[in-house]
Amino acid sequence: SAQALVPLSGTRRACSAGMSRNLWQVVGGADKGGILVRVGRKLTSEEAGQRLACGAVVAQLDLQDKRLHFKRLSGEGPASGWVSLQSAGKDLLVRVQAPPPPRQQPSARQAALAPARPHPGWSLPGAAQPAG
């Protein structure tokens, strides 16, 4: 017996919505070569040794007391660490929207599973033939 194929679009949408990340972009520290990164959450923890450059985009891993634990996605600076969201009342990072994922072409397997469409000039067995 043939099994009906269940579309996965609803499942994929639900999964991707749950995996959406909070993204932040560095907007402060341009005059200092970037913003200060620390190894730990506390302001007294060790400095990472490198600043997170203005324009860098990071993913939020944790957020506590206006301190952001991040993983760097683009730009210059440490791969991860803790930064302050503000300093002296000025934003050091701002939340940004993720760009939409690129639209993908169907894979060969998806194309093979798609219903076949006959060429307009072809005839199907049992189909009425045009008079002429």
VOGU-433088 format. One record per atom (N, C-alpha, C, O): residue in three letters; atom name; x, y, z negated. Coordinates in steps of 0.05 Angstrom, whole numbers, plus 32768, in hexadecimal, padded with zeros to 4 digits. Last residue first. Example, Ala and Ser with C-alpha at 12.3 -4.5 7.8 and 13.67 -1.06 7.14 Angstrom:
BEGIN
   aa  at     X     Y     Z
  ser   N  8101  7FD3  7F72
  ser  CA  8111  7FEB  7F71
  ser   C  8102  8001  7F63
  ser   O  810C  8017  7F5F
  ala   N  8108  7F8E  7F64
  ala  CA  80F6  7FA6  7F64
  ala   C  8108  7FBE  7F64
  ala   O  811D  7FBE  7F57
***
This chain:
BEGIN
   aa  at     X     Y     Z
  gly   N  7F61  814B  82C1
  gly  CA  7F70  815B  82D4
  gly   C  7F82  814A  82E4
  gly   O  7F90  8154  82F5
  ala   N  7F51  814F  827D
  ala  CA  7F49  8149  8299
  ala   C  7F5B  8158  82AC
  ala   O  7F62  816F  82A6
  pro   N  7F7B  8138  8248
  pro  CA  7F6E  814E  8257
  pro   C  7F67  8146  8274
  pro   O  7F77  8139  8281
  gln   N  7F6A  80FE  8223
  gln  CA  7F7C  810B  8237
  gln   C  7F6D  8121  8245
  gln   O  7F56  811E  824C
  ala   N  7F63  80F2  81DF
  ala  CA  7F55  80F8  81F8
  ala   C  7F69  8107  820A
  ala   O  7F77  8119  8202
  ala   N  7F8C  80C0  81C2
  ala  CA  7F83  80DC  81C3
  ala   C  7F76  80E1  81DF
  ala   O  7F7E  80D5  81F3
  gly   N  7FA1  808E  81C5
  gly  CA  7F86  8090  81BB
  gly   C  7F7B  80AC  81BC
  gly   O  7F63  80B1  81B7
  pro   N  7FE3  80A4  81B9
  pro  CA  7FD1  808E  81C1
  pro   C  7FB6  8091  81B5
  pro   O  7FB3  8098  819D
  leu   N  7FEE  80E8  81CA
  leu  CA  7FEE  80D3  81B6
  leu   C  7FDC  80BD  81C0
  leu   O  7FC7  80C2  81CD
  ser   N  801A  810B  81F5
  ser  CA  7FFF  8102  81EF
  ser   C  8002  80EB  81DB
  ser   O  8016  80DC  81DB
  trp   N  803F  8149  81F8
  trp  CA  803D  812C  81F4
  trp   C  8020  8124  81EF
  trp   O  8010  8134  81E6
  gly   N  8042  8180  81F9
  gly  CA  803F  8172  8212
  gly   C  803C  8154  8210
  gly   O  8036  8146  8224
  pro   N  804A  818F  81C3
  pro  CA  8031  8196  81D0
  pro   C  802D  8187  81EB
  pro   O  8016  8183  81F3
  his   N  8064  815A  819B
  his  CA  806A  8170  81AE
  his   C  8050  8176  81BD
  his   O  8041  8163  81C4
  pro   N  8046  814C  815C
  pro  CA  804E  8144  8177
  pro   C  8053  815D  8188
  pro   O  8047  8172  8184
  arg   N  8062  814F  811E
  arg  CA  8051  815E  8130
  arg   C  8059  8157  814D
  arg   O  8070  815B  8155
  ala   N  8063  8127  80E3
  ala  CA  806D  812C  80FE
  ala   C  8059  813C  810E
  ala   O  8041  8138  810C
  pro   N  8069  813F  80A1
  pro  CA  8058  8132  80B6
  pro   C  8062  813A  80D2
  pro   O  8069  8151  80D7
  ala   N  80A9  8134  8082
  ala  CA  8094  8146  808B
  ala   C  8083  8139  80A0
  ala   O  808E  8129  80B0
  leu   N  80D3  8113  8079
  leu  CA  80BA  810D  806B
  leu   C  80A3  811E  8074
  leu   O  808C  8118  806E
  ala   N  80FB  812B  8096
  ala  CA  80F3  8111  809E
  ala   C  80D8  8109  8091
  ala   O  80C8  80FA  809D
  ala   N  8102  815A  8079
  ala  CA  80F8  815C  8094
  ala   C  80EE  8141  809E
  ala   O  80D9  8140  80AC
  gln   N  8117  8145  804A
  gln  CA  80FD  8152  8049
  gln   C  80F1  8154  8065
  gln   O  80D9  8151  8068
  arg   N  8148  8131  8060
  arg  CA  8134  811E  8054
  arg   C  8119  812B  8052
  arg   O  8105  811E  8059
  ala   N  8161  815F  8070
  ala  CA  815A  814C  8085
  ala   C  8145  8138  807A
  ala   O  8133  8130  8088
  ser   N  8142  8196  804C
  ser  CA  8157  8183  8051
  ser   C  814E  816F  8066
  ser   O  8136  816F  806E
  pro   N  812B  81D7  8060
  pro  CA  8125  81BC  8057
  pro   C  813C  81A9  805E
  pro   O  8149  81AC  8073
  gln   N  8152  820F  8049
  gln  CA  8146  8200  805F
  gln   C  8140  81E4  8055
  gln   O  814E  81DA  8044
  gln   N  8145  823A  8012
  gln  CA  8153  8224  801E
  gln   C  8143  8218  8035
  gln   O  812B  8217  8035
  arg   N  8150  827C  8000
  arg  CA  813D  8269  800A
  arg   C  814B  8253  8019
  arg   O  815C  8259  802A
  pro   N  8176  828B  7FC6
  pro  CA  8173  828B  7FE3
  pro   C  815F  8276  7FEB
  pro   O  815E  8260  7FE0
  pro   N  8152  82A5  7F8C
  pro  CA  8164  8291  7F98
  pro   C  8160  8291  7FB6
  pro   O  814A  8297  7FC0
  pro   N  8151  82EB  7F7D
  pro  CA  8143  82D2  7F84
  pro   C  8156  82BF  7F91
  pro   O  8168  82C7  7FA0
  pro   N  817D  8304  7F4A
  pro  CA  8174  8304  7F66
  pro   C  8165  82EA  7F6B
  pro   O  816C  82D6  7F60
  ala   N  8167  8313  7F08
  ala  CA  8177  8301  7F1A
  ala   C  816C  8304  7F36
  ala   O  8154  8306  7F3A
  gln   N  8169  8353  7EEC
  gln  CA  8159  833E  7EF8
  gln   C  816C  832D  7F09
  gln   O  817D  8337  7F18
  val   N  818C  8366  7EAF
  val  CA  8187  8368  7ECC
  val   C  8177  8350  7ED5
  val   O  8176  833B  7EC8
  arg   N  8197  838F  7E77
  arg  CA  818C  8376  7E82
  arg   C  8186  837A  7E9F
  arg   O  817C  8390  7EA7
  val   N  81D7  83AE  7E6B
  val  CA  81BA  83B0  7E71
  val   C  81B0  8396  7E7D
  val   O  81BF  8389  7E8C
  leu   N  8209  83C2  7E3D
  leu  CA  81FF  83AE  7E50
  leu   C  81E1  83B3  7E54
  leu   O  81D3  83BD  7E41
  leu   N  8211  83EF  7E20
  leu  CA  8228  83E3  7E2C
  leu   C  8221  83CE  7E41
  leu   O  822F  83CA  7E55
  asp   N  81EE  842A  7E13
  asp  CA  81EC  840F  7E1D
  asp   C  8207  8406  7E29
  asp   O  8213  8414  7E39
  lys   N  81FE  8452  7DDA
  lys  CA  81FE  844F  7DF8
  lys   C  81FD  8431  7DFE
  lys   O  820A  8421  7DF1
  gly   N  8205  8458  7DA4
  gly  CA  81EB  845F  7DAF
  gly   C  81E9  845C  7DCD
  gly   O  81D4  8461  7DD9
  ala   N  8238  8444  7D9A
  ala  CA  8233  8460  7D97
  ala   C  8219  8469  7DA5
  ala   O  8218  847F  7DB1
  ser   N  8228  840E  7DC3
  ser  CA  823D  841A  7DB3
  ser   C  8238  8438  7DB2
  ser   O  8235  8444  7DC7
  gln   N  8204  83D0  7DCE
  gln  CA  8206  83EE  7DCE
  gln   C  821E  83F6  7DBD
  gln   O  8228  83E7  7DAC
  leu   N  820D  839A  7DCF
  leu  CA  81FC  83A5  7DE4
  leu   C  81FE  83C4  7DE5
  leu   O  81F9  83CF  7DFA
  ser   N  824D  837D  7DC5
  ser  CA  8237  838E  7DBB
  ser   C  8227  8398  7DD2
  ser   O  8232  839F  7DE8
  val   N  825F  8338  7DD4
  val  CA  8261  8355  7DD9
  val   C  824A  8363  7DCB
  val   O  8235  8357  7DC6
  trp   N  8283  82FC  7DD5
  trp  CA  826E  830C  7DC8
  trp   C  8274  8329  7DCD
  trp   O  828A  8332  7DCB
  gly   N  8290  82CD  7E0B
  gly  CA  8296  82DB  7DF2
  gly   C  827E  82E9  7DE8
  gly   O  8268  82E4  7DF0
  ser   N  82AF  82B5  7E48
  ser  CA  8299  82B6  7E34
  ser   C  82A3  82C5  7E1C
  ser   O  82BA  82CB  7E19
  ala   N  82D7  82C2  7E6B
  ala  CA  82C1  82B0  7E75
  ala   C  82A9  82B0  7E62
  ala   O  8293  82AC  7E6A
  pro   N  82EB  8307  7E6B
  pro  CA  82EB  82ED  7E60
  pro   C  82D3  82DC  7E6A
  pro   O  82BE  82E7  7E71
  gly   N  82EE  8329  7EAC
  gly  CA  82ED  8328  7E8F
  gly   C  82ED  830B  7E86
  gly   O  82EF  82F8  7E96
  glu   N  82CA  8341  7EE5
  glu  CA  82E3  833C  7ED7
  glu   C  82DF  833B  7EB9
  glu   O  82CE  8349  7EAE
  gly   N  8293  8322  7F0A
  gly  CA  82A3  8338  7F00
  gly   C  82BC  832F  7EF1
  gly   O  82C1  8317  7EF0
  ser   N  8262  82F2  7EF3
  ser  CA  8271  8300  7F08
  ser   C  8280  8318  7EFC
  ser   O  827A  8320  7EE5
  leu   N  8255  82D6  7EC5
  leu  CA  824E  82CB  7EDF
  leu   C  825D  82D8  7EF6
  leu   O  8263  82CB  7F0A
  arg   N  8269  82C5  7E84
  arg  CA  826D  82D7  7E9B
  arg   C  8266  82C8  7EB5
  arg   O  826E  82B2  7EBA
  lys   N  823E  82BC  7E50
  lys  CA  824F  82AD  7E63
  lys   C  8251  82BF  7E7C
  lys   O  823C  82C6  7E87
  phe   N  8237  82D8  7E0D
  phe  CA  8234  82D7  7E2A
  phe   C  8246  82C2  7E37
  phe   O  8259  82B8  7E2C
  his   N  8214  82F2  7DD9
  his  CA  8227  82DC  7DDF
  his   C  8222  82D6  7DFD
  his   O  820C  82D0  7E05
  leu   N  820C  8332  7DC2
  leu  CA  8205  8320  7DD7
  leu   C  821C  830B  7DDB
  leu   O  8233  8312  7DDF
  arg   N  81EE  8353  7D8D
  arg  CA  8207  8348  7D97
  arg   C  81FF  8331  7DAA
  arg   O  81EF  8320  7DA4
  lys   N  81C0  8364  7D73
  lys  CA  81CB  8375  7D89
  lys   C  81E7  836D  7D92
  lys   O  81F6  837D  7D9D
  asp   N  81B8  8336  7D52
  asp  CA  81BF  8350  7D47
  asp   C  81CC  8362  7D5C
  asp   O  81E1  836F  7D57
  gln   N  81C4  8308  7D85
  gln  CA  81C0  830C  7D68
  gln   C  81CA  8327  7D60
  gln   O  81E0  832F  7D65
  leu   N  81BB  82DD  7DB8
  leu  CA  81B9  82FA  7DB2
  leu   C  81B2  82FC  7D94
  leu   O  819D  82F4  7D8B
  asp   N  81DA  82B1  7DE7
  asp  CA  81CE  82B6  7DCD
  asp   C  81CD  82D4  7DC8
  asp   O  81DD  82E3  7DD4
  leu   N  81E6  82B1  7E1C
  leu  CA  81E5  8297  7E0E
  leu   C  81D7  829A  7DF3
  leu   O  81CA  8287  7DEA
  gln   N  81D8  82D3  7E56
  gln  CA  81D5  82D3  7E39
  gln   C  81D4  82B7  7E2F
  gln   O  81C4  82A6  7E38
  ala   N  8209  82DD  7E88
  ala  CA  81F0  82CF  7E80
  ala   C  81F0  82CE  7E61
  ala   O  8204  82CA  7E54
  val   N  8220  831A  7EA8
  val  CA  8223  8303  7E96
  val   C  8208  82F7  7E90
  val   O  81F3  8304  7E92
  val   N  8245  833F  7ED6
  val  CA  822B  8334  7ED0
  val   C  822F  831B  7EBF
  val   O  8240  830A  7EC5
  ala   N  826B  837C  7ED7
  ala  CA  826A  835F  7ED4
  ala   C  824D  8357  7ECD
  ala   O  823F  8365  7EBF
  gly   N  826A  83B3  7ED5
  gly  CA  825F  83A6  7EED
  gly   C  825D  8388  7EEB
  gly   O  824F  837C  7EFB
  cys   N  82A5  83B9  7EB1
  cys  CA  828D  83C6  7EB9
  cys   C  8284  83BA  7ED3
  cys   O  8293  83B7  7EE6
  ala   N  82C3  837D  7E95
  ala  CA  82C3  8394  7EA7
  ala   C  82A7  839F  7EAD
  ala   O  8293  8390  7EAD
  leu   N  82D5  836E  7E56
  leu  CA  82C1  8366  7E6A
  leu   C  82BC  837F  7E7C
  leu   O  82B3  8393  7E72
  arg   N  831A  8367  7E44
  arg  CA  8300  8375  7E44
  arg   C  82EF  836B  7E5A
  arg   O  82F8  8361  7E6E
  gln   N  8340  8338  7E1E
  gln  CA  833A  8344  7E39
  gln   C  831E  8351  7E36
  gln   O  830D  8347  7E29
  gly   N  8343  8326  7DEB
  gly  CA  835C  832C  7DF9
  gly   C  8358  8338  7E15
  gly   O  836B  8341  7E21
  ala   N  8319  831D  7DC9
  ala  CA  831E  8309  7DDE
  ala   C  8338  830E  7DED
  ala   O  8342  82FC  7DFB
  glu   N  8325  832A  7D83
  glu  CA  8320  8334  7D9E
  glu   C  8328  831E  7DB3
  glu   O  833A  830F  7DAE
  glu   N  8307  8307  7D4C
  glu  CA  831E  830C  7D5D
  glu   C  8315  8317  7D79
  glu   O  8301  830D  7D84
  ser   N  82D4  8329  7D25
  ser  CA  82E1  8312  7D31
  ser   C  82F7  831A  7D44
  ser   O  82F8  8332  7D4C
  thr   N  82B8  8354  7D12
  thr  CA  82D3  8350  7D07
  thr   C  82E2  8338  7D13
  thr   O  82F9  8333  7D0D
  leu   N  8287  8350  7D26
  leu  CA  8297  8366  7D30
  leu   C  82B4  8364  7D26
  leu   O  82C6  8372  7D30
  lys   N  8273  830C  7D34
  lys  CA  8279  8322  7D21
  lys   C  828C  8337  7D2E
  lys   O  829D  8331  7D3D
  arg   N  8274  82E4  7D5C
  arg  CA  825E  82F7  7D5B
  arg   C  8265  8310  7D4A
  arg   O  825D  8326  7D51
  gly   N  82B7  82DB  7D7A
  gly  CA  82A0  82D4  7D69
  gly   C  828B  82EA  7D68
  gly   O  828F  82FF  7D73
  val   N  82D8  82F3  7D9E
  val  CA  82D5  82D6  7D9F
  val   C  82BD  82CD  7D90
  val   O  82AF  82BA  7D98
  arg   N  82C3  832F  7DC1
  arg  CA  82CD  8321  7DAA
  arg   C  82C7  8303  7DAC
  arg   O  82B4  82FB  7DBA
  val   N  82D1  8363  7DEE
  val  CA  82C6  8348  7DEA
  val   C  82D3  833C  7DD2
  val   O  82EB  833D  7DCE
  leu   N  82C3  83A5  7E00
  leu  CA  82D2  8394  7DEF
  leu   C  82C3  8379  7DEB
  leu   O  82AA  8379  7DE6
  ile   N  82BB  83B6  7E46
  ile  CA  82B2  83B6  7E2A
  ile   C  82C1  83A0  7E1A
  ile   O  82C9  838C  7E25
  gly   N  82E8  83DC  7E72
  gly  CA  82D4  83C8  7E6B
  gly   C  82CC  83C9  7E4E
  gly   O  82D5  83DB  7E40
  gly   N  830C  8405  7E76
  gly  CA  8313  83EB  7E83
  gly   C  8300  83D5  7E7C
  gly   O  8306  83BD  7E80
  lys   N  82F8  8432  7E62
  lys  CA  830B  8423  7E51
  lys   C  8313  8409  7E5D
  lys   O  8320  83F8  7E50
  asp   N  82D2  8449  7E81
  asp  CA  82E9  8459  7E7B
  asp   C  82FF  844B  7E6B
  asp   O  8314  8455  7E67
  ala   N  82AB  8421  7E82
  ala  CA  82BA  8427  7E9B
  ala   C  82D3  8437  7E95
  ala   O  82E7  8434  7EA3
  gly   N  828B  8413  7E57
  gly  CA  82A7  840D  7E56
  gly   C  82B7  8413  7E6F
  gly   O  82CE  840B  7E71
  gly   N  824C  83F8  7E70
  gly  CA  825D  8409  7E60
  gly   C  827A  8402  7E63
  gly   O  8281  83EE  7E70
  val   N  8230  83D3  7E8B
  val  CA  822E  83EE  7E96
  val   C  8240  8402  7E86
  val   O  8243  8419  7E8E
  val   N  822B  8390  7E9D
  val  CA  823B  83A3  7E8E
  val   C  8239  83BF  7E9B
  val   O  8240  83C2  7EB3
  gln   N  81ED  8370  7E9F
  gln  CA  8203  837C  7EAE
  gln   C  8211  8390  7E9C
  gln   O  8204  83A0  7E8E
  trp   N  81CE  8330  7E91
  trp  CA  81D6  834B  7E89
  trp   C  81ED  8355  7E9B
  trp   O  81FD  8345  7EA4
  leu   N  8198  8302  7E93
  leu  CA  81B1  830D  7E9E
  leu   C  81B5  8329  7E96
  leu   O  81A2  8339  7E93
  asn   N  817D  82CA  7E7A
  asn  CA  817E  82E7  7E76
  asn   C  8199  82F1  7E7F
  asn   O  81AE  82E8  7E76
  arg   N  8166  8298  7EA9
  arg  CA  8179  82A3  7E95
  arg   C  8176  82C1  7E92
  arg   O  816D  82CF  7EA4
  ser   N  8138  8264  7EB1
  ser  CA  8140  827F  7EB8
  ser   C  8152  828A  7EA1
  ser   O  814C  8286  7E89
  met   N  8126  8232  7EA8
  met  CA  8143  8235  7EA9
  met   C  814C  8252  7EAE
  met   O  8164  8257  7EB0
  gly   N  80EF  8234  7EAD
  gly  CA  80FA  822E  7E93
  gly   C  8118  8233  7E91
  gly   O  8123  8237  7E7C
  ala   N  80EA  823B  7EE3
  ala  CA  80E1  8251  7ED1
  ala   C  80ED  824D  7EB6
  ala   O  80F4  8260  7EA9
  ser   N  80FC  820B  7EF7
  ser  CA  810C  8222  7EFB
  ser   C  8104  8239  7EEA
  ser   O  8115  8249  7EE2
  cys   N  80D1  81E9  7EE6
  cys  CA  80EC  81E5  7EDC
  cys   C  80FD  81FE  7EDF
  cys   O  810C  8206  7ECD
  ala   N  80A6  81FE  7F02
  ala  CA  80A5  81FE  7EE5
  ala   C  80C1  81FA  7ED9
  ala   O  80C8  8207  7EC6
  arg   N  80B7  81F6  7F37
  arg  CA  80B2  8211  7F2E
  arg   C  80B2  8212  7F0F
  arg   O  80BE  8224  7F04
  arg   N  80B9  81BE  7F38
  arg  CA  80D2  81CD  7F3C
  arg   C  80CE  81E9  7F32
  arg   O  80E0  81F4  7F25
  thr   N  8083  81B2  7F32
  thr  CA  8096  81A9  7F1F
  thr   C  80AF  81B9  7F20
  thr   O  80BA  81C2  7F0C
  gly   N  806D  81C8  7F61
  gly  CA  8064  81D1  7F46
  gly   C  8077  81CA  7F31
  gly   O  807C  81D9  7F1F
  ser   N  8088  81AB  7F89
  ser  CA  808B  81C8  7F87
  ser   C  8082  81D2  7F6C
  ser   O  8090  81E4  7F60
  leu   N  8084  8176  7F95
  leu  CA  8094  817D  7F7E
  leu   C  8095  819B  7F78
  leu   O  80A1  81A4  7F65
  pro   N  804A  8151  7FA9
  pro  CA  805C  8168  7FAD
  pro   C  806A  8170  7F93
  pro   O  805E  816F  7F7E
  val   N  804B  810C  7FAF
  val  CA  8042  8122  7F9E
  val   C  8055  813A  7FA2
  val   O  806D  8136  7F9F
  leu   N  8034  80DF  7FDF
  leu  CA  804A  80F0  7FD6
  leu   C  803F  8107  7FC6
  leu   O  802C  8114  7FCE
  ala   N  8014  80A1  7FD4
  ala  CA  8012  80BD  7FDB
  ala   C  802A  80CD  7FD0
  ala   O  8033  80C7  7FB9
  gln   N  8029  8063  7FEE
  gln  CA  8027  8075  7FD7
  gln   C  8025  8092  7FE1
  gln   O  8033  809A  7FF3
  ala   N  8009  802D  800E
  ala  CA  8019  8046  8010
  ala   C  8014  8057  7FF7
  ala   O  7FFE  8059  7FED
  ser   N  8011  7FE8  8000
  ser  CA  8000  8000  8000
  ser   C  8012  8019  8000
  ser   O  8027  8019  7FF3
***
